[in-house]
Amino acid sequence: MSDPNIDLGTDSTQQGDVSAADTENALPSYARTLSWLSLLIIVLTSLGLSFFISNSARETLLTRQQEFARQLVENLNSQIFRRFAVPTLMAYGHIALRQTEQYERLDQVVHSVIHGLPLERLRIYDFSRRTAYSTNREDLGRSGLAPTYIDEILHDGASRSEILASIPQWQAPFRVPLAPGSFVLRILSPLRGEPLSPAGDAPIMGALELTQDITDDYERVLTFQGIIVVMCLMSSVVMFGLLLMLIHRAERVLAARMNKTRQLENQIHSNERLVSMGRVVASIAHEIRNPLGIIRSSAELLQRRTDKADAGTRRILSAIYDEAVRLSQTVNDFLDYARPRQPRQDLVDVNLVLDQALAFLEGDWGRRQIAIERQCEANIFVHGDKDLLYRAFYNILVNGQQAMDGPGIVRILAKNDNEGHIRLDFLDSGPGFDATTLPSLLDPFFTTKEGGTGLGLPIVQSIITSHGGSIELDNGSEGGALVRILLPAVDARQA
C-alpha cells in the first residue's frame, strides 16, 4: 500500500514543478510584452509631442511673418497714398505708372519703406489684373501674374496669405539644407487710400502683393523640429533601457524566488516522504531490536559455555554474535535518524571530546599505521550535548579510517574563526570524495559502501544542525576527503 502513496506524492511534486515552470516562462513573456509596449507608447508620445511643439513653432513663425507683412502693408498704403498718390494727382491729374517719372517716384517711395527688409518682391495690381508696379520692372504691364483669387481682394477688401512651396512639405525634413526659394510667403492685400470723409471707407486703389522668401526661417524650424525629435527619441531609448533593465532584474529576482520556492516545495515533499518512511523504519527497527538483543545475548552465552566445542561450532557462534552486533548497530542507526535526540545545552570542551574519540580509536589506528596530526587551539567551547558530539566526531574519524583502508594520516584542525564559530576540519589522506556523488553524500540512505546503510553522515549532519552548526564536504587541495564543521562559539568565561 505504501507504493501508490509514494507515486502519488511524486506526481504531485512533478505537477507542482510543471506549474511553477509554466508560470516562470509566462511571467517573463508578459514582462517583455510590457517593455515593448512601453517603448511603443513612449516613442509615439515623444513623436507626437515633438511634432506638436515644432508645429507650434512653425505656426508662431508664420503668424509673426504675417503680422509683420500686415504692418508693412498698412505702412505702404499710407506712404504710397500720401507721398505718391496725392502729389501725383495734384501734379498730373491722373496716375500713369507707364510714365517713367511717376514710376520712379513710386519706386522711390516703395524702396524707402522696404529698404533693409527681407522682401523678395513687391507688386501692385490694378482692377484689370495687370501689374501696375513691381520691384522687378520687367513685370510692369504684364497680365497673368496675379493669383486667381485677386478679385476677392479687389472687391471684398480682405487680405490673404499663403505659402508657396517648390517641394512637398513632407520631403522638407529630408532635404535640409533647403535651396533658396523652397518656401515663399505671399501676402495679397488691398491697396487703400485714405477715406474721403471721417465716416467713410478707405477707397481701394488696387491690390498689393508682398513676396518673402522664408526658406531660412522654415529650415530653422525644421532643424528645431529635428532636434526635438532626436532628443525625444534619445530620452525614449534611455527610459526604455532603464525600464528594460528593471524588468530584467525583476525577472531574475522573480525567477530566483520561484526556483527557491520550487526547491523548498520539493524539499517539503521529500521530507514528508522521509518522515513517513522514518516512522515505518522506526517501527520496524523497534520490533527487530528486542529479538535481536535476545539472539546477541544468547550467542554470547553459548560462546562462554562452549569452550570445549569444536572449532566449527565456535566459528558459527562467533559469526552469529558478530552479525547480531552489526545488525544491532544498524537498527540503532535507523532509530537515531528516525527519532533524533534533543541535545542538552551543557558547556562542552571540544578538545576533550576529541581526546575521548581519539583515545578509543588509538589502539586500532596504531595497528593500521594511521598517524594523527592535530592542530587545535586551547579553550574552545560550545553549548551542546557531549555524547552526541562525541558520536559525530567518532563517525567522521571512522569514515576517514575506512576511506584510507590502510596506513595514512588524519589531520584535525580546530580553532575559533573570530566570526562567532568554532571551525573543525577533518582531512584524511585517502582518495577523497567522488565529485559525481559528493552532492548526495548527506542524503539519507545514500551510500557508496557495500553493506552500508547510508545513515552515517546524515546522522552527523542531524547532530551538528541540532547544535546550530553546519557541515560541509569537500576535497582537500592536496587530495583526501575534507569534512568541515562550524559550531557556534562560546566564551567559557561568560558561560
KENU-733599 format. One record per residue (C-alpha): x, y negated, z negated; residue number from 1. Coordinates in steps of 0.1 Angstrom, whole numbers, always signed. Layout:
N
+-------+-------+-------+-----+
:    xx :    yy :    zz : num :
+-------+-------+-------+-----+
:     X :     Y :     Z : NUM :
...
+-------+-------+-------+-----+
//
This chain:
495
+-------+-------+-------+-----+
:    xx :    yy :    zz : num :
+-------+-------+-------+-----+
:    +0 :    +0 :    +0 :   1 :
:   +29 :   -23 :    -5 :   2 :
:   +40 :   -24 :   +32 :   3 :
:    +8 :   -40 :   +45 :   4 :
:   +11 :   -68 :   +19 :   5 :
:   +47 :   -74 :   +28 :   6 :
:   +39 :   -75 :   +65 :   7 :
:   +11 :   -99 :   +59 :   8 :
:   +33 :  -122 :   +39 :   9 :
:   +59 :  -121 :   +68 :  10 :
:   +32 :  -130 :   +94 :  11 :
:   +20 :  -159 :   +72 :  12 :
:   +56 :  -172 :   +70 :  13 :
:   +60 :  -169 :  +107 :  14 :
:   +28 :  -187 :  +113 :  15 :
:   +40 :  -215 :   +90 :  16 :
:   +72 :  -217 :  +109 :  17 :
:   +54 :  -219 :  +142 :  18 :
:   +30 :  -246 :  +129 :  19 :
:   +59 :  -266 :  +114 :  20 :
:   +79 :  -262 :  +147 :  21 :
:   +49 :  -274 :  +168 :  22 :
:   +44 :  -303 :  +145 :  23 :
:   +81 :  -312 :  +147 :  24 :
:   +80 :  -310 :  +185 :  25 :
:   +48 :  -330 :  +187 :  26 :
:   +58 :  -359 :  +165 :  27 :
:   +89 :  -370 :  +184 :  28 :
:   +68 :  -369 :  +217 :  29 :
:   +44 :  -393 :  +201 :  30 :
:   +73 :  -414 :  +189 :  31 :
:   +88 :  -416 :  +223 :  32 :
:   +55 :  -424 :  +239 :  33 :
:   +50 :  -452 :  +213 :  34 :
:   +85 :  -465 :  +220 :  35 :
:   +80 :  -467 :  +258 :  36 :
:   +45 :  -482 :  +254 :  37 :
:   +60 :  -508 :  +231 :  38 :
:   +86 :  -516 :  +257 :  39 :
:   +59 :  -520 :  +284 :  40 :
:   +39 :  -543 :  +261 :  41 :
:   +69 :  -563 :  +251 :  42 :
:   +81 :  -567 :  +288 :  43 :
:   +46 :  -576 :  +300 :  44 :
:   +41 :  -601 :  +272 :  45 :
:   +75 :  -616 :  +278 :  46 :
:   +70 :  -619 :  +315 :  47 :
:   +35 :  -634 :  +310 :  48 :
:   +49 :  -659 :  +285 :  49 :
:   +78 :  -668 :  +307 :  50 :
:   +56 :  -674 :  +338 :  51 :
:   +32 :  -694 :  +317 :  52 :
:   +60 :  -716 :  +304 :  53 :
:   +76 :  -720 :  +338 :  54 :
:   +42 :  -728 :  +355 :  55 :
:   +35 :  -753 :  +328 :  56 :
:   +69 :  -769 :  +335 :  57 :
:   +61 :  -769 :  +373 :  58 :
:   +27 :  -784 :  +367 :  59 :
:   +43 :  -811 :  +345 :  60 :
:   +68 :  -818 :  +372 :  61 :
:   +41 :  -822 :  +398 :  62 :
:   +19 :  -843 :  +376 :  63 :
:   +49 :  -866 :  +369 :  64 :
:   +56 :  -869 :  +406 :  65 :
:   +20 :  -876 :  +414 :  66 :
:   +18 :  -902 :  +387 :  67 :
:   +49 :  -918 :  +400 :  68 :
:   +35 :  -918 :  +435 :  69 :
:    +2 :  -933 :  +423 :  70 :
:   +20 :  -962 :  +406 :  71 :
:   +42 :  -967 :  +437 :  72 :
:   +11 :  -968 :  +459 :  73 :
:    -5 :  -994 :  +437 :  74 :
:   +27 : -1015 :  +438 :  75 :
:   +29 : -1011 :  +476 :  76 :
:    -7 : -1021 :  +480 :  77 :
:    -2 : -1052 :  +460 :  78 :
:   +31 : -1062 :  +476 :  79 :
:   +20 : -1055 :  +512 :  80 :
:   -12 : -1075 :  +507 :  81 :
:    +5 : -1104 :  +490 :  82 :
:   +38 : -1106 :  +508 :  83 :
:   +28 : -1094 :  +542 :  84 :
:    -9 : -1093 :  +550 :  85 :
:   -18 : -1127 :  +537 :  86 :
:   +12 : -1146 :  +551 :  87 :
:    +9 : -1128 :  +584 :  88 :
:   -29 : -1136 :  +588 :  89 :
:   -22 : -1172 :  +579 :  90 :
:    +7 : -1174 :  +604 :  91 :
:    -6 : -1154 :  +633 :  92 :
:   -43 : -1150 :  +626 :  93 :
:   -41 : -1112 :  +631 :  94 :
:   -18 : -1083 :  +622 :  95 :
:    +0 : -1066 :  +651 :  96 :
:   +28 : -1044 :  +639 :  97 :
:   +39 : -1038 :  +675 :  98 :
:   +54 : -1073 :  +674 :  99 :
:   +90 : -1069 :  +662 : 100 :
:   +88 : -1099 :  +639 : 101 :
:   +57 : -1086 :  +620 : 102 :
:   +71 : -1050 :  +618 : 103 :
:  +104 : -1063 :  +604 : 104 :
:   +86 : -1084 :  +578 : 105 :
:   +65 : -1054 :  +567 : 106 :
:   +96 : -1032 :  +568 : 107 :
:  +114 : -1057 :  +546 : 108 :
:   +86 : -1057 :  +521 : 109 :
:   +84 : -1019 :  +520 : 110 :
:  +121 : -1014 :  +516 : 111 :
:  +123 : -1039 :  +489 : 112 :
:   +97 : -1019 :  +469 : 113 :
:  +110 :  -984 :  +476 : 114 :
:  +147 :  -992 :  +475 : 115 :
:  +166 :  -967 :  +454 : 116 :
:  +135 :  -944 :  +451 : 117 :
:  +137 :  -908 :  +462 : 118 :
:  +113 :  -911 :  +491 : 119 :
:  +118 :  -892 :  +523 : 120 :
:   +93 :  -911 :  +545 : 121 :
:   +65 :  -937 :  +543 : 122 :
:   +38 :  -941 :  +569 : 123 :
:    +7 :  -963 :  +573 : 124 :
:   -22 :  -951 :  +595 : 125 :
:   -49 :  -974 :  +609 : 126 :
:   -85 :  -964 :  +614 : 127 :
:   -77 :  -949 :  +648 : 128 :
:   -54 :  -924 :  +631 : 129 :
:   -24 :  -939 :  +648 : 130 :
:    +9 :  -945 :  +630 : 131 :
:    +8 :  -983 :  +624 : 132 :
:   +40 :  -983 :  +603 : 133 :
:   +67 :  -958 :  +595 : 134 :
:  +101 :  -960 :  +579 : 135 :
:  +111 :  -939 :  +609 : 136 :
:  +105 :  -964 :  +637 : 137 :
:  +102 :  -936 :  +663 : 138 :
:   +68 :  -926 :  +648 : 139 :
:   +53 :  -961 :  +654 : 140 :
:   +21 :  -959 :  +675 : 141 :
:   +20 :  -921 :  +677 : 142 :
:   -11 :  -901 :  +671 : 143 :
:   -15 :  -866 :  +656 : 144 :
:    +9 :  -872 :  +627 : 145 :
:   -18 :  -878 :  +602 : 146 :
:   -32 :  -848 :  +582 : 147 :
:   -67 :  -836 :  +592 : 148 :
:   -83 :  -850 :  +560 : 149 :
:   -73 :  -886 :  +567 : 150 :
:  -110 :  -895 :  +574 : 151 :
:  -118 :  -887 :  +538 : 152 :
:   -91 :  -911 :  +527 : 153 :
:  -102 :  -939 :  +551 : 154 :
:  -139 :  -937 :  +543 : 155 :
:  -142 :  -924 :  +507 : 156 :
:  -111 :  -941 :  +493 : 157 :
:   -99 :  -911 :  +474 : 158 :
:   -62 :  -902 :  +470 : 159 :
:   -50 :  -867 :  +478 : 160 :
:   -17 :  -849 :  +472 : 161 :
:    -3 :  -815 :  +484 : 162 :
:   +29 :  -796 :  +485 : 163 :
:   +43 :  -787 :  +520 : 164 :
:   +64 :  -755 :  +517 : 165 :
:   +86 :  -742 :  +545 : 166 :
:   +88 :  -708 :  +528 : 167 :
:   +63 :  -687 :  +508 : 168 :
:   +63 :  -697 :  +471 : 169 :
:   +68 :  -660 :  +460 : 170 :
:  +101 :  -659 :  +480 : 171 :
:  +115 :  -691 :  +465 : 172 :
:  +130 :  -674 :  +433 : 173 :
:  +149 :  -650 :  +455 : 174 :
:  +163 :  -677 :  +479 : 175 :
:  +179 :  -700 :  +454 : 176 :
:  +197 :  -723 :  +462 : 177 :
:  +169 :  -737 :  +484 : 178 :
:  +176 :  -755 :  +517 : 179 :
:  +167 :  -793 :  +517 : 180 :
:  +131 :  -799 :  +527 : 181 :
:  +119 :  -765 :  +515 : 182 :
:   +93 :  -782 :  +493 : 183 :
:   +79 :  -816 :  +501 : 184 :
:   +53 :  -835 :  +482 : 185 :
:   +29 :  -855 :  +504 : 186 :
:    +5 :  -881 :  +489 : 187 :
:   -21 :  -898 :  +511 : 188 :
:   -38 :  -928 :  +495 : 189 :
:   -59 :  -957 :  +509 : 190 :
:   -41 :  -989 :  +516 : 191 :
:   -62 : -1015 :  +499 : 192 :
:   -62 : -1052 :  +498 : 193 :
:   -75 : -1074 :  +470 : 194 :
:  -112 : -1079 :  +465 : 195 :
:  -127 : -1110 :  +481 : 196 :
:  -149 : -1116 :  +451 : 197 :
:  -144 : -1107 :  +414 : 198 :
:  -173 : -1081 :  +415 : 199 :
:  -165 : -1067 :  +450 : 200 :
:  -145 : -1037 :  +460 : 201 :
:  -110 : -1040 :  +475 : 202 :
:  -112 : -1035 :  +512 : 203 :
:   -94 : -1005 :  +528 : 204 :
:   -69 : -1016 :  +554 : 205 :
:   -56 :  -982 :  +563 : 206 :
:   -41 :  -950 :  +548 : 207 :
:    -7 :  -949 :  +531 : 208 :
:   +13 :  -917 :  +533 : 209 :
:   +43 :  -911 :  +509 : 210 :
:   +65 :  -880 :  +515 : 211 :
:   +90 :  -870 :  +489 : 212 :
:  +114 :  -840 :  +490 : 213 :
:  +111 :  -823 :  +457 : 214 :
:  +132 :  -793 :  +466 : 215 :
:  +159 :  -801 :  +440 : 216 :
:  +132 :  -805 :  +412 : 217 :
:  +115 :  -774 :  +423 : 218 :
:  +148 :  -755 :  +423 : 219 :
:  +155 :  -767 :  +387 : 220 :
:  +121 :  -754 :  +377 : 221 :
:  +128 :  -720 :  +393 : 222 :
:  +162 :  -719 :  +375 : 223 :
:  +145 :  -727 :  +343 : 224 :
:  +119 :  -700 :  +350 : 225 :
:  +147 :  -675 :  +358 : 226 :
:  +165 :  -684 :  +325 : 227 :
:  +132 :  -678 :  +306 : 228 :
:  +126 :  -645 :  +323 : 229 :
:  +161 :  -633 :  +317 : 230 :
:  +161 :  -644 :  +281 : 231 :
:  +127 :  -627 :  +276 : 232 :
:  +139 :  -595 :  +292 : 233 :
:  +171 :  -595 :  +272 : 234 :
:  +152 :  -601 :  +239 : 235 :
:  +127 :  -574 :  +250 : 236 :
:  +156 :  -550 :  +256 : 237 :
:  +172 :  -558 :  +222 : 238 :
:  +138 :  -554 :  +205 : 239 :
:  +132 :  -522 :  +223 : 240 :
:  +167 :  -509 :  +214 : 241 :
:  +161 :  -517 :  +177 : 242 :
:  +127 :  -501 :  +179 : 243 :
:  +141 :  -470 :  +196 : 244 :
:  +169 :  -468 :  +171 : 245 :
:  +144 :  -470 :  +142 : 246 :
:  +121 :  -444 :  +158 : 247 :
:  +150 :  -420 :  +165 : 248 :
:  +162 :  -425 :  +129 : 249 :
:  +127 :  -418 :  +117 : 250 :
:  +126 :  -387 :  +139 : 251 :
:  +158 :  -374 :  +124 : 252 :
:  +147 :  -381 :   +89 : 253 :
:  +113 :  -365 :   +96 : 254 :
:  +129 :  -335 :  +113 : 255 :
:  +153 :  -331 :   +84 : 256 :
:  +125 :  -333 :   +59 : 257 :
:  +103 :  -308 :   +79 : 258 :
:  +133 :  -285 :   +82 : 259 :
:  +139 :  -287 :   +44 : 260 :
:  +102 :  -282 :   +38 : 261 :
:  +102 :  -251 :   +61 : 262 :
:  +132 :  -237 :   +43 : 263 :
:  +115 :  -243 :    +9 : 264 :
:   +84 :  -225 :   +22 : 265 :
:  +105 :  -196 :   +34 : 266 :
:  +123 :  -195 :    +1 : 267 :
:   +90 :  -196 :   -18 : 268 :
:   +77 :  -167 :    +3 : 269 :
:  +109 :  -148 :    -2 : 270 :
:  +109 :  -155 :   -39 : 271 :
:   +73 :  -143 :   -41 : 272 :
:   +82 :  -110 :   -24 : 273 :
:  +113 :  -106 :   -46 : 274 :
:   +92 :  -113 :   -77 : 275 :
:   +67 :   -87 :   -66 : 276 :
:   +95 :   -63 :   -58 : 277 :
:  +113 :   -70 :   -90 : 278 :
:   +81 :   -62 :  -110 : 279 :
:   +78 :   -29 :   -93 : 280 :
:  +115 :   -21 :   -97 : 281 :
:  +115 :   -32 :  -133 : 282 :
:   +85 :    -9 :  -140 : 283 :
:  +102 :   +20 :  -122 : 284 :
:  +135 :   +14 :  -139 : 285 :
:  +119 :   +12 :  -173 : 286 :
:  +102 :   +46 :  -167 : 287 :
:  +135 :   +61 :  -155 : 288 :
:  +157 :   +47 :  -183 : 289 :
:  +142 :   +69 :  -211 : 290 :
:  +145 :  +103 :  -194 : 291 :
:  +179 :   +92 :  -180 : 292 :
:  +190 :   +85 :  -216 : 293 :
:  +179 :  +119 :  -226 : 294 :
:  +199 :  +135 :  -197 : 295 :
:  +230 :  +115 :  -206 : 296 :
:  +229 :  +123 :  -243 : 297 :
:  +222 :  +160 :  -236 : 298 :
:  +251 :  +162 :  -212 : 299 :
:  +274 :  +146 :  -238 : 300 :
:  +262 :  +170 :  -264 : 301 :
:  +267 :  +200 :  -242 : 302 :
:  +302 :  +188 :  -234 : 303 :
:  +311 :  +189 :  -271 : 304 :
:  +296 :  +224 :  -276 : 305 :
:  +313 :  +240 :  -246 : 306 :
:  +349 :  +235 :  -254 : 307 :
:  +355 :  +272 :  -246 : 308 :
:  +334 :  +273 :  -215 : 309 :
:  +349 :  +280 :  -181 : 310 :
:  +363 :  +251 :  -161 : 311 :
:  +334 :  +252 :  -136 : 312 :
:  +308 :  +246 :  -163 : 313 :
:  +328 :  +218 :  -178 : 314 :
:  +331 :  +201 :  -144 : 315 :
:  +294 :  +203 :  -138 : 316 :
:  +286 :  +189 :  -172 : 317 :
:  +312 :  +161 :  -167 : 318 :
:  +296 :  +153 :  -133 : 319 :
:  +261 :  +152 :  -149 : 320 :
:  +273 :  +129 :  -176 : 321 :
:  +293 :  +106 :  -153 : 322 :
:  +263 :  +103 :  -128 : 323 :
:  +239 :   +97 :  -157 : 324 :
:  +262 :   +68 :  -169 : 325 :
:  +263 :   +54 :  -134 : 326 :
:  +226 :   +56 :  -129 : 327 :
:  +221 :   +41 :  -163 : 328 :
:  +242 :   +11 :  -153 : 329 :
:  +223 :    +8 :  -121 : 330 :
:  +190 :    +8 :  -139 : 331 :
:  +203 :   -18 :  -163 : 332 :
:  +214 :   -40 :  -133 : 333 :
:  +178 :   -38 :  -119 : 334 :
:  +163 :   -47 :  -153 : 335 :
:  +188 :   -75 :  -158 : 336 :
:  +180 :   -91 :  -125 : 337 :
:  +142 :   -85 :  -126 : 338 :
:  +139 :   -97 :  -162 : 339 :
:  +168 :  -122 :  -168 : 340 :
:  +175 :  -131 :  -204 : 341 :
:  +172 :  -167 :  -215 : 342 :
:  +207 :  -178 :  -226 : 343 :
:  +214 :  -191 :  -260 : 344 :
:  +229 :  -226 :  -263 : 345 :
:  +259 :  -220 :  -285 : 346 :
:  +292 :  -237 :  -282 : 347 :
:  +313 :  -213 :  -262 : 348 :
:  +351 :  -214 :  -257 : 349 :
:  +357 :  -205 :  -221 : 350 :
:  +393 :  -193 :  -228 : 351 :
:  +381 :  -170 :  -255 : 352 :
:  +355 :  -153 :  -232 : 353 :
:  +382 :  -149 :  -205 : 354 :
:  +406 :  -134 :  -231 : 355 :
:  +379 :  -108 :  -241 : 356 :
:  +372 :   -98 :  -204 : 357 :
:  +409 :   -95 :  -196 : 358 :
:  +416 :   -76 :  -227 : 359 :
:  +390 :   -50 :  -218 : 360 :
:  +405 :   -47 :  -182 : 361 :
:  +441 :   -49 :  -192 : 362 :
:  +448 :   -12 :  -195 : 363 :
:  +431 :    -2 :  -163 : 364 :
:  +448 :   -31 :  -144 : 365 :
:  +482 :   -21 :  -157 : 366 :
:  +478 :   +14 :  -143 : 367 :
:  +466 :    -1 :  -110 : 368 :
:  +496 :   -25 :  -110 : 369 :
:  +473 :   -56 :  -109 : 370 :
:  +491 :   -87 :  -121 : 371 :
:  +473 :  -117 :  -137 : 372 :
:  +483 :  -154 :  -131 : 373 :
:  +464 :  -176 :  -154 : 374 :
:  +464 :  -214 :  -155 : 375 :
:  +438 :  -225 :  -180 : 376 :
:  +436 :  -258 :  -198 : 377 :
:  +431 :  -257 :  -235 : 378 :
:  +399 :  -268 :  -253 : 379 :
:  +374 :  -263 :  -225 : 380 :
:  +339 :  -256 :  -239 : 381 :
:  +304 :  -251 :  -226 : 382 :
:  +270 :  -247 :  -241 : 383 :
:  +256 :  -212 :  -234 : 384 :
:  +254 :  -175 :  -242 : 385 :
:  +288 :  -159 :  -248 : 386 :
:  +276 :  -124 :  -239 : 387 :
:  +261 :  -135 :  -206 : 388 :
:  +292 :  -155 :  -196 : 389 :
:  +314 :  -125 :  -206 : 390 :
:  +293 :  -103 :  -182 : 391 :
:  +295 :  -128 :  -154 : 392 :
:  +333 :  -132 :  -157 : 393 :
:  +337 :   -94 :  -161 : 394 :
:  +317 :   -87 :  -129 : 395 :
:  +338 :  -112 :  -109 : 396 :
:  +370 :   -97 :  -121 : 397 :
:  +359 :   -61 :  -114 : 398 :
:  +348 :   -72 :   -79 : 399 :
:  +383 :   -86 :   -73 : 400 :
:  +398 :   -54 :   -85 : 401 :
:  +376 :   -33 :   -62 : 402 :
:  +384 :   -55 :   -32 : 403 :
:  +422 :   -52 :   -36 : 404 :
:  +419 :   -14 :   -41 : 405 :
:  +454 :   -11 :   -54 : 406 :
:  +483 :   -33 :   -65 : 407 :
:  +476 :   -70 :   -63 : 408 :
:  +473 :  -104 :   -80 : 409 :
:  +443 :  -121 :   -96 : 410 :
:  +447 :  -158 :  -102 : 411 :
:  +425 :  -176 :  -127 : 412 :
:  +423 :  -214 :  -128 : 413 :
:  +402 :  -231 :  -155 : 414 :
:  +401 :  -269 :  -160 : 415 :
:  +379 :  -299 :  -166 : 416 :
:  +374 :  -317 :  -133 : 417 :
:  +368 :  -350 :  -151 : 418 :
:  +334 :  -352 :  -134 : 419 :
:  +314 :  -336 :  -161 : 420 :
:  +322 :  -300 :  -151 : 421 :
:  +343 :  -271 :  -161 : 422 :
:  +358 :  -255 :  -130 : 423 :
:  +368 :  -219 :  -129 : 424 :
:  +385 :  -204 :   -98 : 425 :
:  +389 :  -166 :   -94 : 426 :
:  +412 :  -158 :   -65 : 427 :
:  +424 :  -123 :   -56 : 428 :
:  +450 :  -111 :   -31 : 429 :
:  +425 :   -88 :   -13 : 430 :
:  +413 :   -91 :   +23 : 431 :
:  +388 :  -118 :   +14 : 432 :
:  +352 :  -122 :   +24 : 433 :
:  +340 :  -113 :   +58 : 434 :
:  +328 :  -145 :   +75 : 435 :
:  +298 :  -128 :   +90 : 436 :
:  +285 :  -115 :   +57 : 437 :
:  +296 :  -144 :   +35 : 438 :
:  +263 :  -163 :   +36 : 439 :
:  +244 :  -132 :   +25 : 440 :
:  +266 :  -121 :    -4 : 441 :
:  +244 :  -138 :   -30 : 442 :
:  +212 :  -124 :   -16 : 443 :
:  +197 :   -96 :   -39 : 444 :
:  +201 :   -60 :   -27 : 445 :
:  +227 :   -70 :    +0 : 446 :
:  +259 :   -50 :    -4 : 447 :
:  +289 :   -41 :   +17 : 448 :
:  +299 :   -13 :    -7 : 449 :
:  +289 :   +23 :    -2 : 450 :
:  +266 :   +32 :   -30 : 451 :
:  +264 :    -4 :   -43 : 452 :
:  +231 :   -20 :   -55 : 453 :
:  +238 :   -55 :   -41 : 454 :
:  +229 :   -70 :   -75 : 455 :
:  +264 :   -77 :   -90 : 456 :
:  +269 :  -112 :   -75 : 457 :
:  +232 :  -122 :   -77 : 458 :
:  +232 :  -114 :  -114 : 459 :
:  +263 :  -135 :  -118 : 460 :
:  +246 :  -163 :   -99 : 461 :
:  +215 :  -159 :  -121 : 462 :
:  +236 :  -162 :  -152 : 463 :
:  +255 :  -193 :  -140 : 464 :
:  +224 :  -211 :  -128 : 465 :
:  +207 :  -204 :  -161 : 466 :
:  +236 :  -223 :  -178 : 467 :
:  +230 :  -253 :  -154 : 468 :
:  +260 :  -244 :  -132 : 469 :
:  +267 :  -233 :   -97 : 470 :
:  +287 :  -207 :   -79 : 471 :
:  +305 :  -209 :   -45 : 472 :
:  +320 :  -181 :   -25 : 473 :
:  +349 :  -188 :    -1 : 474 :
:  +382 :  -175 :   +12 : 475 :
:  +415 :  -188 :    -2 : 476 :
:  +437 :  -210 :   +20 : 477 :
:  +463 :  -182 :   +20 : 478 :
:  +439 :  -153 :   +21 : 479 :
:  +419 :  -134 :    -6 : 480 :
:  +384 :  -139 :   -20 : 481 :
:  +377 :  -171 :   -39 : 482 :
:  +349 :  -174 :   -64 : 483 :
:  +344 :  -209 :   -78 : 484 :
:  +321 :  -216 :  -108 : 485 :
:  +311 :  -250 :  -121 : 486 :
:  +296 :  -253 :  -156 : 487 :
:  +285 :  -284 :  -175 : 488 :
:  +314 :  -295 :  -197 : 489 :
:  +310 :  -302 :  -234 : 490 :
:  +332 :  -322 :  -257 : 491 :
:  +339 :  -300 :  -286 : 492 :
:  +345 :  -330 :  -309 : 493 :
:  +309 :  -343 :  -302 : 494 :
:  +292 :  -309 :  -302 : 495 :
+-------+-------+-------+-----+
//
